Amino acid sequence: MIVVTRLNGTRFAVNPDILERIHESPDTHLVTLDGAAYVVRESLVEVVELIAEYRATVLRRAQDLPRVTGYPLSLVPPPKADEADESDEAEEPEHPNHPRNGR
């Protein structure tokens, strides 16, 4: 989250991942993906710099996490050796309502 300041001086945090655009005319407007708009005191350049710093911090923290070892990352775990042998011998299950079965 980045912290910015409304024109009345109150500060609030906004998730930069939901910002669709930022424009300056002369006030800086933050427009979110859902169409909400916020007018802030920070300049366009300052907001962009806050976003860059935030993203750099996220990457730095991710690199500081301990490495995961011991197993490969995958969506589906590979079959165990005894399961692999059984799957080669397994017959196709019957699906009586399946149109391609021809039964």
Secondary structure, 3 states (H helix, E strand, C coil): CEEEEECCCCEEEECHHHEEEEEECCCEEEEECCCCEEEECCCHHHHHHHHHHHHHHHHHHHHHCCCCCCCCCCCCCCCCHHHHHHHHHCCCCCCCCCCCCCC
